[in-house]
């Protein structure tokens, strides 16, 4: 009886998920802490909303720019290391051959098994370089569109996360009831976000959820207490 073909399914969007996690985590906690802190010092929801929107705008730009620069730095580092490997293959082929052999020995291959593989690689310099980049340096070629995609993803996630704790202040006229509702919806959002983040990261989902709620709650509580003390 013929067997159905075995198809492996691997999660391949780890970079995008990482960007969403970075943007959403800060977007939920920073505006939440700011709004809670201002509630302890002022009695105007319009001022809280204005300050919150300004922070979301500035924060999303700063976070997006940080993501862009980080991705550009990764791409530049990869190209720099690749050029260095090309030089070493041309100028120090014997040393590079020994490095390739060392990589294969780390996987348990014998010298007899390694010799024909190394010989084949020496006849294909481009594949030799690709092998060294991946298995000696642990570097994968970055997506050329990664920088702009990362910036947009982080910024959008920050805005989406930041609007959640600020929404109650847009809907309710008094800051104290708005704070209570903001705490409730933000803690729920933090819990759901932490749970989903744990699933994607291969961690215990419930533990990740409670840790995320704890961090966000402590940030908001500290900001509220400081604002009350100062005012």
Secondary structure as UniProt FT lines:
FT   HELIX           14..39
FT   TURN            40..41
FT   HELIX           45..91
FT   HELIX           93..105
FT   TURN            106..108
FT   HELIX           111..122
FT   HELIX           125..131
FT   HELIX           132..136
FT   TURN            144..145
FT   HELIX           146..171
FT   HELIX           175..201
FT   HELIX           205..230
//
